Amino acid sequence: MKKFLTIALLISFVFSTAIAQNAPKKVYDETINPMEQIDKAVKQAKSEGKFVICQVGGNWCPWCLRFAEFITSDSTINKLVNDNFVYIHVNYNPRQSDPTQKELAAKMMKRLGNPARFGYPVFVVLDENGKVIHTQDSGFLEEGKSYNKEKVMRFFECWTPKAVK
């Protein structure tokens, strides 16, 4: 019986390790103030002649993590993003219970034009002054259990500073 339990625990450990290694990397920092994060990104964007893209969602959202992995694993998309945008992952938890955090999250969502109506992730493009110029529903970029490269490229290309100005 003892051998059986040891083998069962070992198998369980191996499977859980394999699953954890295949899980998408968590990209949202749940400890930072999202308003300060956005302010910092806008300041950086202005100094670099870029726009800001806020990917709003959280580590609780599998589609949010898939998108982050999708754009960082494709060198063409990654270059387009890095050349034109300050890209930030803005954490939002719709089930936030802490009153202070709930209030901060509500202010952040208001600042971004209340994009939650589109689901998650949702992408909010800010100009170099922090003004919302576009909100993108990620559902239009999806394909199967991932994202469509052409649609994602088109989204980013249409909202570069050069394209908008």
KOLMARVO-288398 format. One record per atom (N, C-alpha, C): residue in one letter; x, y, z. Coordinates in pm, whole numbers, plus 50000, padded with zeros to 5 digits. Layout:
# residues N
AXYZ/...
# end
This chain:
# residues 165
M500824988050000/M500005000050000/M500875012650000/K501975011950079/K502875023350087/K503525026049950/K503915015249880/K504505016649747/K503505022749650/F502265018349659/F501225023549572/F501055038649592/L500985043149716/L500845057349746/L502055065349696/T503235059949712/T504455066649666/T504435068049514/I504055057549445/I503985057849298/I502905067649253/A501755067449318/A500665076549283/A501095091049304/L501775094049412/L502255107649438/L503295111749333/L504175102749296/L505205105549197/L504565108549061/I503595100549021/I502895102748894/I502155116048897/S501505118749008/S500785131449023/S501745143249011/F502905142349073/F503915153049067/F504395155048923/V504675144248852/V505165145148714/V504115151848626/F502865147848637/F501805153848555/F501595168548588/S501585172048716/S501375185948753/S502535194648707/T503755189448710/T504915196848661/T504815198948511/A504405188648438/A504265189848293/A503185200048257/I502085199948329/I501005209448302/I501465223648333/A502165225448445/A502645238748482/A503635244348381/Q504455235748323/Q505435240248224/Q504755244548094/N503605239048063/N502885242547941/N501915254147961/A501695258148085/A500775269148113/A501395282248066/P500565291148010/P501115304047968/P501675311848086/K502705319648058/K503355327948160/K502385338848207/K502335341048336/K501505351848392/K502185365148361/V501435374648306/V502025387248260/V501485399548332/Y500455397848410/Y499845409148480/Y500415410248621/D500905422148656/D501395424648790/D500215429648873/E499765421348964/E498585424349043/E498885433549161/T500145437249178/T500535445249294/T500695460049263/I500735463749134/I500995477749102/I499695485449083/N499785498349103/N498655507249085/N498445509348934/P497305505348879/P497115506448735/P497105520848682/M496645530148764/M496635544248721/M498065549348706/E498925545848802/E500335549748794/E501025542748677/Q500665530248654/Q501225522648542/Q500895529448410/I499665533748395/I499235540548271/I499945553948258/D500015561648367/D500705574648363/D502155572948320/K502825563248373/K504235560648340/K504375556848193/A503465548548144/A503505544348003/A503275556147909/V502335564947945/V502045576747862/V503265585947857/K503885587847970/K505085596247975/K506185590447886/Q506385577447895/Q507385570647812/Q507025571747664/A505765569447631/A505315570047492/A505555583947434/K505225594047511/K505405607847463/K506885610547432/S507765606147519/S509195608547499/S509775600447383/E509115589347347/E509615580647241/E508835582047110/G507835590847106/G507035592446984/G506175580346952/K505675573947056/K504865561847041/K503475564047099/F502605554147082/F501315553547149/F501405542747256/V500395542147340/V500315531947445/V499215522147409/I499485509547429/I498425499547421/I498295493347558/C497095494447613/C496775488147740/C496025475247710/Q496645463947742/Q495945451247731/Q495305449047867/V494005451347875/V493275450448001/V492755436248019/G493045430648134/G492615417048165/G493295412748294/G493635400148301/G494305395248421/G494835381348404/N495625377048501/N496195363648498/N495125352848509/W493925356548548/W492785347448559/W492185344448421/C492585351948320/C491965351148187/C492865343548090/P492495331348051/P493345323647960/P493565330447825/W492565337447773/W492715344347644/W493695355947655/C493755362347772/C494705373247795/C496135367947789/L496355356647855/L497695350747858/L498075345247720/R497105339547649/R497375334647514/R497815346047421/F497135357547433/F497485368747346/F498895373647376/A499225374847503/A500565379347541/A501615369947484/E501365357047493/E502295347147439/E502335347947285/F501185349947224/F501075350547078/F501925361847021/I501815373847079/I502535385247021/I504025385147055/T504405378847164/T505825378547197/T506555367247126/S505835356947086/S506495345647019/S506625347646868/D505975357746813/D506085360546669/D506965372946651/S508105371246587/S509085382146578/S508555393946496/T507745391546394/T507205402446312/T506245411146394/I505335404546465/I504385411846549/I505125419046662/N506055411946724/N506805417546835/N507555430246793/K508165430046676/K508885441846627/K507925453346601/L506795450646537/L505795460846510/L505335467546640/V505065459546739/V504605464746869/V505715472946934/N506905467546943/N507995474447011/N508405487346940/D508285487846808/D508665499846733/D507645511246747/N506405507946779/N505335517946774/N504575520446904/F504725511647000/F503885512447119/F504665510047248/V504175516047353/V504535511947488/V503375502647526/Y503675489947538/Y502655479647557/Y502625475747704/I501465477247767/I501365473647909/I500185464247932/H500345455748031/H499285446748074/H498665452948199/V497455458048184/V496775464848293/V495855454848363/N496205451848487/N495445441948562/N494075447148601/Y493075438848576/Y491715441948619/Y491065429048665/N490515429448785/N489815417848838/N488365421648860/P487455416748775/P486045420448788/P485405415348918/R486075406248986/R485525400749110/R486265406049233/Q486885417549218/Q487625423849327/Q486705426149447/S487165422049565/S486325423849684/S486825434949775/D488115438249770/D488655448949854/D488095462349808/P487425469949895/P486785482449855/P487735492749794/T488935493849849/T489915503449796/T490335499449655/Q490635486649636/Q491045481649505/Q489885482549405/K488685480149453/K487495480949368/K487305495249316/E487505504949404/E487375519049365/E488455523049265/L489685518649290/L490795521449200/L490545515249062/A490045502949062/A489745496148936/A488635503448860/A487635508448931/A486555515948866/A487075528848803/K487955535948873/K488565548148818/K489375544948693/M490145534148701/M490975530148586/M490095526848466/M489035519348488/M488165515648377/M487475528048319/K487085537448403/K486475549748354/K487485557448269/R488725558348317/R489775565348243/R489975559348104/L489825546148094/L490035539147967/L488755538047883/G487705545147923/G486475545047844/G485565533147869/N485685527247987/N484865515748027/N484855504547922/P486035498947894/P486145488847788/P485665474847824/A485245472647948/A484845459247992/A483705453547909/R482935462147846/R481785457447767/R482215448347652/F483515448747617/F484015440547507/F484555427047552/G484615424647681/G485195412147732/G486695413647747/Y487365402347770/Y488805402647797/Y489545392347713/P490745395647671/P491365408647690/P490685419047603/V490875431447641/V490425442547559/V491625451847547/F491795457747430/F492955466047403/F492515480547389/V493135489247467/V492825503447462/V494065510647412/V493915517847301/V495035525247244/V494925539647293/L496025544447351/L496105558247398/L497125565747313/D496825578147281/D497815586147208/D498905590447305/E499845598447256/E500985602547338/E500605611747453/N499365616447455/N498875624747565/N497965617047661/G497775604347634/G496945596047721/G495475595947687/K495125601547572/K493725601747529/K493385588347462/V492235582747497/V491775570347433/V491425573447288/I492075566347195/I491765568447054/I491135556046989/H491205544747057/H490575532647003/H490465522147111/T489385514547106/T489205502847191/T488945491047100/Q489745480447118/Q489665468747029/Q489135456647105/D488035451247055/D487465438747105/D488345427447053/S488915419547143/S489835408947101/S489125397547028/G487815396547044/G487075385946975/G487245386446824/F487435398346769/F487625399846625/F489005395346578/L489905392746673/L491265388646639/L491485373746659/E490495367146717/E490635352946751/E490475343946629/E491095332246643/E490935321746542/E491165308346612/G490135300146618/G490245287546690/G490515290146837/K491565284046888/K491955286047027/K493165295247039/S493335303646936/S494455313146936/S494005325946866/Y494935332346800/Y494665344946731/Y495125344046587/N494525352146501/N494845352646360/N495925363146337/K497065358946285/K498205367946269/K497875379946181/E497195377846070/E496875388845978/E495975399146045/K494985394546120/K494075403746188/K494805411446298/V495665404646371/V496415411146478/V497355421646418/M498045417946310/M498945427446243/M498165439546194/R497005437246134/R496195448346083/R495775457746197/F495355452046309/F494995460246424/F496155469246464/F497325463346485/F498475471346527/F498875481546420/E498925477346294/E499335486446187/E498385498446172/C497105496146192/C496125507046177/C496185517246291/W496835513746401/W496855522746516/W498245527346555/T499195526046464/T500535531746489/T500435547046484/P501345554246547/P501325568746538/P501375573646393/K502165567046310/K502285570846169/K500955569346095/A500235558346120/A498965556046052/A497885565946097/V497885569346225/V496855578046279/V497095592546241/K498335596546239/K498655610646209/K498815612146062/
# end
